Amino acid sequence: MREFFTRNEENQEIIIESDLNAYAYSQKYGWLVSVFIKFDASDNTQEGFEEFLETKEALIIALEHGEKAKYVGSRVVDGWSELYFYANTSKGLDATIKEILQPSEYVYESSVVKDNKWDFHYKNLTPTELELCHIQSDKIIFMLEDEEDSLEVPRDVEHYLSFDTPTQKERFLETLDLDGFTFKDEISSDEFENGIALVKEHAVTKEVIQKEVEKLFEAVKKEHGYYEGWSTTLVDSESK
């Protein structure tokens, strides 16, 4: 399952694509294959974008043929698209990469190094817990946009938190002092126990959601809890 998210490193925004199921392959593949292509894939309106996507998929198919390697993600940095694979051998990979990319006339570089512990993937492609929250938020926002909702219009938004123990939950509620958030209900489900729902009225644009999620994420972590996500209604549905 490929997911996209952004990460800021040294005041630079990096767009990352990551296969969240990649670690299922880690016992079989121990060679990190890096392919850097001179093309800024963050701009999907530029000329040649579709051609780049076709070349990228052709490279993925070629390297994954016969289960030689698995595509695990990419990064877009400084006008370069960095594609990453893990392989079960270092032999023959350069020839395959050359066969796909040389006819395309892209400027590219490639390397193969040993990485049995998948350190590179963990440090550079694996989303953090907070980044996973933002990935989930982006999916909800996309669905709201698909319904032509007015994201900038404030409405009640429920945020869900959970804790390992009832004591942690009660301690969090006793010290709850978050601007605009109020306690709504306790929650217990198959997914998590010792949960609570907080509600606040705010817009659901990406910028506002990120700010509110990060505020709650930081607060709940102080009590060793978890941010579980949020939900809301369409503006038109809420007004009826």
Phi, psi and omega in degrees: 000112181272132178230148177250142173205167179245150180220137177263124177228120180054049178061026178233131179275125180246127177269125185239135170248130184223137171275108184290347178261011189299325185294347175295340181263356194296332181286338185262331187241120184236007178249124178274123179251120181247130178232113180258121181244131180284086178196128182273093183284001177284342181254096184277007177259351184286155178296136179092002183295315181296322178296321177297315180299320178295319179293319178299313181293325177296321178293318179299314181298318182294316182286330180276351181301131181069019180057033176291326184208167176230131175286128184241352177153181182210165173222146174247114186222123174052042177081003178250140172259116183259116179255137185234138178226158166241133185239162178264002176204158177261356186274138173080355184288316180301321180295320179294316179298316180297319181299324182276316190269331183298317178294336182284345180066018172288145168284128183211160174224153178213156178207157177226122180225156178286133179207065183300328183271000180058037180300319181297315181299315182298318185279330191240341183239339181281122178292144174287173178300318179292320179297326175296323176298317180292325176299315179295321178299317180300325179293318179294316180299320178300318180294322178295317177297322180297333177270008180059037177286152177270094189297332184281351180278122179297144175204167178293130178235127178266134177242138187246133179233154176219162184221156180288329183226155175299327180297318178298318180297313181296321179295321178296315182293325180294330183254011183298117179213065182247125186307116174088346181273137176231151179287134179248311186196161171266150185228138172219124183218180177293333183281321180203151176252172177053045181259159176221156174244126173251151181230144177209145177270120177197167177290170181235030171291161183301319182296316181292316181299315179301317181297314182290320179296315181295325178296313179290321180301314180296319182292316184288331179293334178295335177253018177061033178260192186225139171271124188256350179130187182213165177209161178201184177242161173296150181301317180295323180292322183290331184276348181278000000 
